[in-house]
Amino acid sequence: MKQYKLLTVVCFLLIVLSFIAIRMNWRVVELEEQLDMLNLKQETKERKSTVKEKVLSSPSEQISTITNLFQPVLQPTNKYHRVLLDLPHPKPQANSSLTNLLSDARFAMKRKAYDKAKDLLWLALQLESDPEGKQQIRALLAESMAATQDLDGAVTAYEEYLEAATSDQERVLGLTQMAAVLSLAKRFDEAEALLANPGLIGDDPAMRQAILHAKLRLWQARPGRLDQVAAELEAKVAANPPDRESLELLGTIYLKVQRNYDKAKPVYEKLLSQETDNAGLQNTLIGIYRETRDYAKARDLYERYLVSHPKEADGIRFQIAALYIQSGQGDEGVAYAEKYLNGAEATVEQKEQVARIYEFSGRLDDAVKTLREAETVAQDTAKKAELRLRQSDLLIRQKKYGDAEALARRILFENGSDKEIKVRANQELIRIYQVQGKLGELKL
């Protein structure tokens, strides 16, 4: 009887354990299915987000964000030139959706899966009937080909893109991108010929600028070519000094590409002599004079600029005074600032500028004094606090820590209700004690 009861208990326990094991197995399966669903939802969400994006930006946006194809990872191939539609490609399936194909292609390109993107774009190109849509797909397809080192295929794609182009924006995009791919394939002469005769692109400055930038990139990519072009332009200008177009291109090469300010200086001086009131040229040349330390010429040009821009007088005169100091003529700079910026009716802003000139010339006491004068003129509470904080900074630099602390605590006392000013004043107090090595003694 006892044996029978024991056997019954054992059997019951085995049944319970079996049930638990089965239940645990079911739970594992449920968790795995939930995980799969989460992964699927995440991927679907990411893909939906790509559907919300434009399949490709508009042609005008494309011009401003042209993809830079000059990447060392892309090497030229030895494939022969082909007709785009003759290339082997997959056939569309019955359930293919143009929207899904394009979304998936963009999704693949974002993850640099360009081979997959090419197949998807081939299918999309066959399904698309709208001419504008086909252009967008051709551009994406050419980009994917270039990224997979199929440079000849990318050139072919851009050729067909250009044949179908109906606007200046599309034409310029195709030209500049095709030239970039030709450059990667070391087909420099073809690229230059393409950009030398861009066809009718109108008078839109943005279009012409895009062509110019493409030329500059091409000349930079071709060893020695940029110097050769500069020499050719120098010869043209020498033979025909009024040749403004050659001067502008030469100046761009020297200033913006090579950063050779000494060579750029005479070019921009010639350009300004042809158009003496051109404010853009005046500012460019002032910058060149600063870089070449030709401070006297920079001051003279500022004075000329001042005549035609009287509303900017304070800022220009501050720059002139600063140029005196940069050239080692600190006293002259201070005298100039005092004469033109610190008169009896000087504003808060003018006094701030004078204080900076004193600071630049090393006269920190005079800078503090002028900031105090500006403080008495200022009406705004926050402005007064800012001026006092600047005074504190100058006092710290002179190691007048007691005066600086008194000023910071005065700011706290008078502006304690303003949280922002209070924080800045406390930071200033911390700094005062920190530079003295007495941070442990600070009481806030």
TIGUBA-261013 format. One line per field, with one value per residue (C-alpha): residue number from 1; z, y, x. Coordinates in nm, 4 decimals. Last residue first. Example, Ala and Ser with C-alpha at 12.3 -4.5 7.8 and 13.67 -1.06 7.14 Angstrom:
BEGIN
n <- 2  1 .
up <- 0.7140  0.7800 .
north <- -0.1060  -0.4500 .
east <- 1.3670  1.2300 .
This chain:
BEGIN
n <- 444  443  442  441  440  439  438  437  436  435  434  433  432  431  430  429  428  427  426  425  424  423  422  421  420  419  418  417  416  415  414  413  412  411  410  409  408  407  406  405  404  403  402  401  400  399  398  397  396  395  394  393  392  391  390  389  388  387  386  385  384  383  382  381  380  379  378  377  376  375  374  373  372  371  370  369  368  367  366  365  364  363  362  361  360  359  358  357  356  355  354  353  352  351  350  349  348  347  346  345  344  343  342  341  340  339  338  337  336  335  334  333  332  331  330  329  328  327  326  325  324  323  322  321  320  319  318  317  316  315  314  313  312  311  310  309  308  307  306  305  304  303  302  301  300  299  298  297  296  295  294  293  292  291  290  289  288  287  286  285  284  283  282  281  280  279  278  277  276  275  274  273  272  271  270  269  268  267  266  265  264  263  262  261  260  259  258  257  256  255  254  253  252  251  250  249  248  247  246  245  244  243  242  241  240  239  238  237  236  235  234  233  232  231  230  229  228  227  226  225  224  223  222  221  220  219  218  217  216  215  214  213  212  211  210  209  208  207  206  205  204  203  202  201  200  199  198  197  196  195  194  193  192  191  190  189  188  187  186  185  184  183  182  181  180  179  178  177  176  175  174  173  172  171  170  169  168  167  166  165  164  163  162  161  160  159  158  157  156  155  154  153  152  151  150  149  148  147  146  145  144  143  142  141  140  139  138  137  136  135  134  133  132  131  130  129  128  127  126  125  124  123  122  121  120  119  118  117  116  115  114  113  112  111  110  109  108  107  106  105  104  103  102  101  100  99  98  97  96  95  94  93  92  91  90  89  88  87  86  85  84  83  82  81  80  79  78  77  76  75  74  73  72  71  70  69  68  67  66  65  64  63  62  61  60  59  58  57  56  55  54  53  52  51  50  49  48  47  46  45  44  43  42  41  40  39  38  37  36  35  34  33  32  31  30  29  28  27  26  25  24  23  22  21  20  19  18  17  16  15  14  13  12  11  10  9  8  7  6  5  4  3  2  1 .
up <- -0.1683  0.0545  -0.1173  0.1073  -0.0545  -0.3964  -0.2742  -0.5518  -0.6648  -1.0129  -0.8475  -0.6150  -0.8992  -1.1164  -0.8463  -0.8095  -1.1858  -1.1873  -0.9068  -1.1143  -1.4187  -1.2167  -1.0599  -1.4023  -1.5282  -1.2171  -1.2051  -0.8541  -0.7116  -0.9524  -0.7203  -0.4552  -0.6999  -0.9244  -0.6182  -0.5252  -0.8666  -0.8356  -0.4868  -0.6117  -0.9031  -0.6778  -0.4379  -0.7202  -0.8790  -1.0542  -1.3673  -1.5675  -1.2846  -1.3163  -1.6906  -1.6290  -1.3580  -1.5977  -1.8462  -1.5721  -1.4931  -1.8569  -1.8646  -1.5441  -1.6908  -2.0053  -1.8025  -1.6178  -1.9377  -1.9231  -2.0142  -1.9915  -1.6457  -1.7525  -2.0602  -1.8325  -1.6211  -1.9395  -2.0265  -1.6881  -1.7212  -2.0680  -1.9422  -1.6695  -1.9274  -2.1578  -2.3409  -2.6959  -2.7505  -2.4211  -2.5064  -2.8457  -2.6673  -2.4373  -2.7423  -2.8891  -2.5646  -2.5597  -2.9072  -2.8007  -2.4959  -2.7125  -2.7434  -2.7238  -2.5784  -2.8188  -2.7785  -3.1202  -3.3774  -3.1906  -2.9093  -3.1578  -3.3800  -3.0796  -2.9546  -3.2930  -3.3302  -2.9863  -3.0747  -3.3985  -3.4123  -3.7392  -3.5530  -3.3366  -3.6395  -3.7871  -3.4691  -3.5136  -3.8732  -3.7646  -3.4989  -3.7624  -3.9903  -3.7125  -3.6112  -3.9700  -4.0929  -4.1727  -4.3684  -4.6322  -4.9498  -4.7809  -4.5320  -4.8083  -4.9182  -4.5575  -4.5289  -4.8439  -4.6914  -4.3719  -4.5678  -4.7666  -4.4434  -4.2963  -4.5668  -4.3316  -4.6194  -4.4526  -4.3608  -4.7158  -4.8505  -4.6189  -4.7293  -5.0902  -5.0363  -4.8627  -5.1448  -5.4087  -5.2456  -5.2074  -5.5803  -5.5943  -5.7861  -6.0644  -6.3100  -6.0498  -5.8181  -6.0622  -6.1015  -5.7225  -5.7067  -5.9357  -5.7639  -5.4241  -5.5335  -5.5899  -5.2418  -5.0905  -5.2128  -5.0620  -5.3483  -5.4086  -5.2794  -5.3312  -5.6190  -5.8156  -5.7530  -5.8554  -6.1811  -6.2529  -6.1822  -6.3913  -6.6843  -6.6787  -6.6435  -6.9545  -6.9245  -6.9142  -7.2570  -7.3407  -6.9775  -6.8797  -7.1324  -7.0223  -6.6557  -6.7507  -6.9216  -6.6195  -6.3878  -6.6099  -6.5964  -6.2185  -6.1916  -6.4290  -6.2391  -6.1341  -6.2459  -5.9409  -5.8755  -6.2321  -6.2067  -5.8777  -6.0270  -6.3343  -6.1231  -5.9159  -6.2353  -6.3665  -6.0357  -6.0424  -6.3917  -6.2741  -5.9620  -6.1667  -6.3898  -6.7317  -6.9407  -6.9502  -7.3266  -7.3887  -7.1286  -7.3705  -7.1584  -6.9010  -7.1388  -7.2993  -6.9556  -6.8641  -7.1926  -7.1455  -6.7881  -6.8593  -6.5465  -6.4558  -6.1437  -6.3647  -6.5920  -6.2828  -6.1761  -6.5293  -6.5336  -6.2077  -6.3315  -6.6666  -6.5350  -6.2637  -6.5111  -6.7573  -6.4914  -6.3557  -6.7029  -6.7801  -7.0093  -6.9658  -7.1561  -7.3454  -7.0318  -6.8251  -7.1089  -7.0933  -6.7128  -6.7259  -6.9752  -6.7487  -6.4531  -6.6576  -6.7422  -6.3743  -6.2481  -5.9245  -5.7078  -5.5861  -5.9448  -6.0353  -5.7352  -5.8344  -6.1927  -6.0718  -5.8468  -6.1364  -6.3717  -6.1141  -6.0898  -6.4649  -6.4966  -6.2495  -6.4592  -6.7721  -6.6025  -6.7122  -6.4306  -6.4335  -6.6291  -6.4300  -6.1029  -6.1934  -6.2773  -5.9543  -5.7461  -5.9098  -5.8623  -5.4959  -5.4261  -5.5698  -5.3797  -5.0303  -4.8822  -4.5909  -4.7062  -5.0581  -4.9528  -4.7965  -5.1054  -5.3166  -5.0826  -5.1079  -5.4843  -5.5167  -5.2727  -5.4656  -5.7968  -5.6656  -5.7908  -5.7442  -6.0959  -6.0836  -6.2751  -6.4787  -6.3516  -6.5422  -6.8281  -6.9948  -7.3278  -7.1700  -7.0631  -7.3905  -7.3192  -7.2845  -7.2140  -6.8644  -6.7538  -6.4104  -6.2364  -5.8559  -5.6044  -5.2508  -5.2999  -5.3083  -5.5639  -5.6126  -5.4122  -5.4352  -5.5593  -5.2791  -5.4247  -5.7757  -5.6424  -5.4661  -5.7999  -5.9610  -5.6903  -5.4270  -5.4973  -5.3840  -5.1457  -4.7901  -4.6473  -4.8125  -4.6235  -4.2947  -4.4026  -4.4496  -4.1005  -3.9530  -4.1463  -4.0172  -3.6619  -3.6978  -3.8353  -3.5501  -3.2972  -3.4648  -3.4596  -3.0905  -3.0207  -3.2096  -3.0085  -2.6858  -2.7797  -2.8701  -2.5365  -2.3592  -2.5355  -2.4243  -2.0660  -2.0782  -2.2068  -1.9314  -1.6649  -1.7918  -1.7862  -1.4335  -1.3175  -1.4872  -1.3314  -0.9889  -1.0244  -1.1282  -0.8243  -0.5907  -0.7311  -0.7008  -0.3363  -0.2692  -0.4328  -0.2367  0.0883  0.0000 .
north <- 8.2366  8.2007  8.1281  8.0191  7.6766  7.8408  8.0181  7.9339  8.2965  8.2100  8.0032  8.2799  8.5207  8.2419  8.1379  8.5005  8.5297  8.2150  8.3647  8.6802  8.4749  8.2733  8.5876  8.7524  8.4537  8.4260  8.7935  8.8558  8.9078  9.1926  9.4734  9.2575  9.0030  9.2750  9.4434  9.1090  9.0902  9.4464  9.3868  9.0670  9.2466  9.5249  9.2722  9.0664  9.3480  9.0970  9.3183  9.0398  9.0072  9.3777  9.3375  9.0516  9.2493  9.5398  9.3007  9.1764  9.5348  9.6016  9.2892  9.3938  9.7371  9.5741  9.3486  9.6499  9.8462  10.2218  10.2437  10.5871  10.5338  10.1906  10.3362  10.5640  10.2631  10.0838  10.3811  10.3637  9.9898  10.0381  10.3263  10.0992  9.8225  10.0257  9.7302  9.8545  9.5900  9.6857  10.0566  9.9645  9.7447  10.0323  10.2548  9.9978  9.9774  10.3566  10.3507  10.0912  10.2920  10.6003  10.8905  11.2365  11.4099  11.2309  10.8876  10.7241  10.9504  11.1297  10.8813  10.5944  10.7723  10.8663  10.5077  10.3739  10.6326  10.5406  10.1702  10.2012  9.8473  9.7528  9.5600  9.8679  10.0893  9.8160  9.8187  10.1924  10.1316  9.8445  10.0629  10.3296  10.0816  9.9620  10.3139  10.4386  10.1639  10.4110  10.6202  10.3460  10.5238  10.7401  10.4654  10.2306  10.4814  10.5113  10.1319  10.1196  10.3580  10.1519  9.8289  9.9995  10.0991  9.7510  9.5568  9.2640  9.0141  8.8583  9.2006  9.3288  9.0228  9.0883  9.4507  9.3269  9.1098  9.3926  9.6356  9.3771  9.3251  9.6992  9.7666  10.1426  10.1354  9.9027  9.8685  9.9637  9.7121  9.4277  9.5344  9.5453  9.2039  9.0567  9.2388  9.0870  8.7306  8.6414  8.7536  8.6006  8.2472  8.0589  7.8059  7.7551  8.0649  8.3354  8.2288  8.0323  8.2823  8.5713  8.3973  8.3356  8.6996  8.8268  8.6028  8.7314  9.0916  9.0988  9.4723  9.3891  9.2113  9.0643  9.0511  8.9213  8.6392  8.5440  8.5364  8.3215  8.0668  8.0592  8.0040  7.7193  7.5523  7.5905  7.4215  7.1420  7.0276  6.6962  6.6667  6.6589  7.0306  7.1164  6.9032  7.0597  7.4068  7.3146  7.1788  7.4980  7.7031  7.4935  7.5381  7.9127  7.9352  7.7651  7.9821  8.2985  8.2195  8.3647  8.0757  7.7233  7.6944  7.4480  7.3438  7.3931  7.4045  7.1724  6.8761  6.9488  6.9506  6.6154  6.4563  6.5773  6.4464  6.0869  5.9700  5.7535  5.9638  6.2731  6.1231  6.0665  6.4298  6.5515  6.3434  6.5007  6.8540  6.8015  6.6160  6.8737  7.1583  7.0073  6.9312  7.2869  7.4396  7.2530  6.9768  6.7088  6.3849  6.3743  6.4873  6.1970  5.9598  6.0842  6.0676  5.6987  5.6323  5.8066  5.5966  5.2777  5.3818  5.4509  5.1127  5.1567  5.0478  5.4066  5.5298  5.2890  5.3976  5.7639  5.6849  5.4966  5.7829  6.0296  5.7929  5.7529  6.1279  6.1608  5.8785  6.0587  6.3728  6.1756  6.0042  5.6419  5.4688  5.0876  5.0194  5.2757  5.1300  4.7855  4.9223  5.1265  4.8134  4.6351  4.9375  4.9756  4.6149  4.6825  5.0132  4.8687  5.1856  5.1776  5.5013  5.3623  5.0584  5.2709  5.4907  5.1804  5.0408  5.3629  5.3677  5.0088  5.0609  5.3595  5.1803  4.8736  4.5276  4.2605  4.1227  4.1255  4.3695  4.2196  4.2197  4.3958  4.3266  4.6456  4.7376  5.0175  5.2061  5.1918  5.0845  5.2256  4.9497  4.8429  4.9088  5.0465  5.3723  5.3667  5.4871  5.4534  5.7673  5.9822  6.2577  6.1921  6.4913  6.4776  6.8034  6.9742  7.3175  7.1822  6.9039  7.1579  7.3302  6.9927  6.9001  6.6536  6.2827  6.0278  6.2915  6.1709  6.0213  5.6895  5.6879  5.7093  5.4166  5.2104  5.2893  5.2065  4.8788  4.7831  4.8625  4.6767  4.3690  4.3709  4.4031  4.1232  3.8925  3.9660  3.8880  3.5574  3.4645  3.5503  3.3334  3.0396  3.0709  3.0811  2.7668  2.5852  2.7012  2.5696  2.2310  2.2063  2.3055  2.0439  1.7771  1.8739  1.8463  1.5035  1.3781  1.4993  1.3174  0.9966  1.0178  1.0759  0.7723  0.5515  0.6505  0.5727  0.2260  0.1502  0.2380  0.0000 .
east <- 2.8859  3.1873  3.5182  3.8034  3.8438  3.8914  4.2017  4.4488  4.4532  4.3268  4.0511  3.9369  3.8655  3.7211  3.4749  3.3699  3.3161  3.1057  2.8976  2.8463  2.7442  2.4928  2.3448  2.3116  2.1131  1.8973  1.7975  1.6682  2.0168  2.0896  2.2066  2.3727  2.5133  2.6574  2.8099  2.9613  3.1301  3.2637  3.4027  3.5664  3.7339  3.8598  4.0097  4.1615  4.3592  4.5835  4.5933  4.4279  4.1759  4.0938  4.0333  3.7900  3.6128  3.5644  3.4077  3.1768  3.0820  2.9919  2.7749  2.5961  2.5205  2.3871  2.1567  2.0199  1.9470  2.0029  2.3701  2.5325  2.6831  2.8069  2.9762  3.1775  3.2742  3.3771  3.5982  3.7742  3.8328  3.9872  4.2013  4.3368  4.3971  4.6204  4.7752  4.7038  4.4374  4.2708  4.2660  4.1143  3.8625  3.7649  3.7155  3.4765  3.2807  3.2637  3.1108  2.8524  2.7491  2.7037  2.9475  2.7903  3.0966  3.3257  3.4738  3.4486  3.6140  3.8919  3.9446  3.9589  4.2147  4.4293  4.4224  4.5276  4.8026  4.9364  4.9331  5.1276  5.2684  5.0968  4.8300  4.7619  4.7037  4.4834  4.2709  4.2081  4.0982  3.8722  3.7059  3.6603  3.4817  3.2510  3.1568  3.1084  2.8747  2.5966  2.8484  2.8977  3.0164  3.2797  3.3671  3.4803  3.7423  3.8647  3.8695  4.0832  4.3329  4.3433  4.4055  4.6790  4.8539  4.8097  4.9929  5.0384  4.9925  4.6878  4.5486  4.5994  4.4175  4.1233  4.1112  4.1180  3.8122  3.6260  3.7004  3.6079  3.2687  3.2132  3.2660  3.3185  3.6489  3.5358  3.8241  4.0860  3.9225  3.9932  4.3539  4.3981  4.2326  4.4965  4.7835  4.6866  4.6088  4.9726  5.0761  4.7619  4.8313  4.5388  4.5684  4.1961  4.0193  4.2804  4.5058  4.2471  3.9668  4.1923  4.2789  3.9121  3.8269  4.1156  4.0227  3.6634  3.7789  3.9963  4.0800  4.4550  4.4616  4.8011  4.9125  4.5699  4.5883  4.9393  4.8391  4.5387  4.7624  4.9949  4.6975  4.5728  4.9150  4.9305  4.5901  4.6922  4.9978  4.8427  4.4765  4.2483  4.2932  4.2033  3.8889  3.7832  3.8322  3.6314  3.3457  3.3478  3.3195  3.0298  2.8432  2.9116  2.7673  2.4494  2.4204  2.4782  2.1771  2.2592  2.1339  2.2705  2.3039  2.5819  2.8381  3.1261  3.4434  3.2860  3.2604  3.5970  3.7560  3.6011  3.7049  4.0620  4.0685  3.9696  4.1494  3.8463  3.8003  3.8055  3.5421  3.3244  3.3582  3.2879  2.9692  2.8581  2.9226  2.7555  2.4518  2.3841  2.4341  2.1858  1.9288  1.9407  1.9369  1.6156  1.4852  1.7514  1.6777  2.0061  2.1888  2.0509  2.1425  2.5002  2.4882  2.4000  2.6783  2.9293  2.8075  2.8520  3.2064  3.2728  3.1585  3.3553  3.0595  3.0094  3.0154  2.7392  2.5288  2.5628  2.4660  2.1579  2.0530  2.0811  1.8973  1.6176  1.5669  1.5617  1.3074  1.0798  1.0938  1.0041  0.7036  0.6706  0.8588  0.8355  1.1547  1.3550  1.2237  1.3543  1.6972  1.6839  1.6299  1.9216  2.1473  2.0475  2.1483  2.4925  2.5060  2.4618  2.6126  2.3649  2.2047  2.2138  2.0107  1.7343  1.7304  1.6846  1.4182  1.2181  1.2575  1.1442  0.8577  0.7240  0.7574  0.5757  0.6765  0.4092  0.4337  0.8116  1.0282  1.3112  1.6688  1.9461  2.1812  2.3097  2.1545  1.9484  2.2599  2.4496  2.8037  3.1554  3.4030  3.5011  3.8601  3.7736  3.8588  3.9016  3.6442  3.7828  3.9920  3.6776  3.6322  3.2604  3.1462  2.7684  2.6209  2.4288  2.3570  2.2959  2.0740  1.8546  1.7868  1.7196  1.4645  1.5734  1.5464  1.2940  1.1724  1.1558  0.8370  0.9183  1.2496  1.0651  0.8520  1.1681  1.2874  0.9474  0.9295  1.2752  1.1722  0.8413  1.0201  1.2696  0.9878  0.7947  1.0968  1.1451  0.7810  0.8114  1.1220  0.9441  0.6445  0.8731  1.0511  0.7133  0.5972  0.9136  0.8561  0.5005  0.6163  0.8789  0.6242  0.3762  0.6445  0.7412  0.3780  0.3346  0.6581  0.5439  0.2121  0.3891  0.6188  0.3234  0.1335  0.4409  0.4778  0.1085  0.1413  0.4578  0.2792  0.0000 .
